[in-house]
């Protein structure tokens, strides 16, 4: 954020951005989360096999990761706001297209377009990071997560209400329509509320490509020099996350967990995330970034081990419930610490491109894990991708012990 602005003007910009994002997420997130509650079994019902389901996720993720590169460049060059508000409308319209889609192939194509439109994510991350001082950044990220999460607690049962009444396919389609309507409202709120956090956008010169490459080379060099271990940790977590992608299909189709109990598990997960995120972020700001990161890595390992050991039958309900609860602990600690570390180490003028580079690395790894999970699920058995993910998380925990602290106690 521009440091030469008067304090009251900077404060107004901060609150306008924070309240605008909060309002848009409160309206939009419940329906987005609801439509993904049974996403994998929805695709399966349309005829997509596990390997195809993971391919859809992986290709969509790769499309997003590649789109983030120009997105990060534009975020630093022309500003954050324009990208965010324009592409929010595009994402909303994508849900309308999904409502009319009749096959998984059409869903596949729309997902690619949607994820390309998400190239504004580096701009969104940069705008959020710009809007909070370093000392309160962990709590700031938590604030933007916590309040929308209160309303998303109802998302799993909203999804269950629709699929129990209309079936998996038709129920999910109706949720697409609600995601479209709420998305249009969210986009309009962002138009009215979001303020730019960097100096006036630059005009793109004729030699934009050479400038593009040179600017990214500078930021990449900075990341390699200053953030190497942070990137490695993020990549390992993304790989493990990709390998566990099919947990929904595994629980519902293999272990035999009912749709109603799955909604219950997801609701408990949302509640735990809500209860944990502020204490975790408070710890991140008060005692440092490193301890929560280690806790997040270790609990991720514990959660995956429970999935690997879950037996088929009624007892699986307990295994997956406990695993999901521990996973909530993991994500709350890990994603309170990691964004704060990244924001600490990335200068404001590098953040758009820096987030784009880090997200690209994460997305490539996540997509690789997703593709592997589908192949392993179909060839070696449903438990095999989770077994490999447990090994990855064990390595991640060891690496997390080596990360340096980025905030001092006297700051």
Buried (B, 14 or more C-beta within 10 A) or exposed (E): BBEEEEEEEBEEBBEBBBEBBBBBBBBBBBBBBBBBBBBBBBBBBBEBBBBBBBBBBBBBBBBBBBBBBBBBBBBBBBBBBBBBBBBBBBBBBBBBBBBEBEEBBBBBBBBBBBBBBBBBBBBBBBBBBBBBEBEEBBBBBBBBBBBBBEBBBBBBBBBBBBBBEBEBBEBBBBBBBBBBBBBBBBBBBBBEBBBBBBEEBEEEEEEEEEBBEEBBEEBEEBBEEEBEBBBBBBBBBBBBBBBBBBBBBBBBBBBEBEBEBBBBBBBBBBBBBBBBBBBBBBBBBEEBBBBBBBBBBBBBBBBBBBBBEBEEEEEBBEBBBBBBBBBBBBBBBBBBBBBBBBBBBBEBEBBBBBBBBBBBBBBBBBBBBBBBBBBBBBEEEBBBBBBBBBEBBBBBBEBBEEBEBBBEEEE
